[in-house]
Amino acid sequence: MAPLVVLGAAGPELAGPCMLVTNGVHTIAVASAEVLRRAGEPLAILTRLDGSTHLAVAAWQLARHAALGIVDLGEGVAFTIDVHPLHLASLSAVIETRGAPAALVAFAQHGGRFERVAIDVGVVTDDGGGMSDDIARLAIPVEPAPAIKVDGAVLFAWMPPDPVLGRGSEVIAVAIGVTPRPRVYQPQPQPPLAELAGLEDIGRVLPWAEHTPPPQSVLGQVAGEIGEITAPVAKPSE
């Protein structure tokens, strides 16, 4: 996770969060298309949370899921201990937490510094009370959410071990939250914090690198992950 900011004379101003993803060679950033459209210029991605280093955003393109925008960062990009890309294997191809604890991770700005903020949420499926064929997946905050910009926040799930599939515990990125579309939603304990957009487009934009081919196991397909976890994954705040 990294802050997407507009650079100015007074310092960087937070536009929203974005997620950095790599296949080991190439790196992209994924953000809310609406945030990218509305943000001013010059636009940049911070690589230190004190705002001291950044990557310029020269251009971006819509993903097939039009709610998401993709910034191509290319190869050989330098990152820091504050901000480092997730490997493609740490993403889920389906919006499914399997009941595991989940949180939307975004950023708060304190002057020139930025802090990751995790908001506990539950994921519900909503069809407008049977009035529409268009099914939405919503992130519902467990408690009233803080007043931060969540358009583009990433939904992470802390998955427990699964002995049946032979998988250890892992933290995976499940979806990106965007502003809910105007429509009729079923009543919820808290208003929807975000509508969830899936990450399957990233597997098309950022395929496996030749030296890291996809695992030849059916378990990964059954479990729904884009790739297989090969090493422990730290919590997003680490």
Order of alpha helices (4+ residues) and beta strands (2+ residues): beta-beta-beta-alpha-beta-beta-beta-beta-beta-beta-beta-beta-beta-beta-beta-alpha-alpha
